[in-house]
Amino acid sequence: ADETVVVQVKRVADMGVYVTLPEYNDADGMIMMSEVSRQRIRSINKIVRVGKQEVVVVMRVDPEKGYIDLSRRRVSAKDRLRAEDRFNKSKIVHSIMRQFAQATKKTLEDLYTRYAWPLLTSGRYPHIYAAFSEAVAAPETVWPAGTPGVEPEELKTLVELIRKRMTPTHIKMRAEVDVSCFTYEGINAIKDALRAGEALSTEQLPLTIKLVAPPSFVLFTTSLNRKAGLDLLARAIDAIRTEILKR
């Protein structure tokens, strides 16, 4: 009880909302109508819809009936974000493991037992996704040589699948600026201003500036981190502005 989980809405009835729990082998659960929303319900179909995912908290589990009572209204915004993040990571892990099973012609349970679940019981990782992320660059730290149940050829296949799915991709970003100077220094002042922007370029965050048509220039960068790339473009524009205003 009190665990936050993601559920799939299967049916809406007078008593409540019938759902399944994808993270728990599609076990059946129910959200009583009184636990759907903190606000007065005028139309249940405007709040929950069949086929959609919802974040809920487990209230009670009946082992004999195999049924789970759930609450949607008791989930905090923070818990909702955490559950969605965990669920999305679990989906990626499960997708990789399914491909692994297809490639090796082994059962999912067998591969999870030998390659995935021990990562959690080791206490080194909060989620299998974290271990897979580390395996992109250093699989030998995740599965050291001699790890029980791990076969070299199978591991090679798994690592290839992980890298194919989880290797970060660079994001291309651009910003267009107008740079003009009407003083005697003219073109040289513009060149100096553009050099001040390009001086912020690094190996990790490269920056190039190209002429579109006077007085328009475009700044280009690529980054694994969108925020870092946008920050670089903003700082480059500030450097260009500062330099040109000196003239």
Secondary structure, DSSP 8 states (H G I E B T S, - for coil): ---EEEEEEEEE-SSEEEEEEGGGTTEEEEEEGGGT-SS--S-GGGT--TT-EEEEEEEEEETTTTEEEEESTT--HHHHHHHHHHHHHHHHHHHHHHHHHHHHT--HHHHIIIIIHHHHHTSS-SSHHHHHHHHTT-HHHHS-TT-TT--HHHHHHHHHHHHHHHS---EEEEEEEE----STTHHHHHHHHHHHHHTT--SSS-EEEEEEETTEEEEEEEESSHHHHHHHHHHHHHHHHHHHHT-
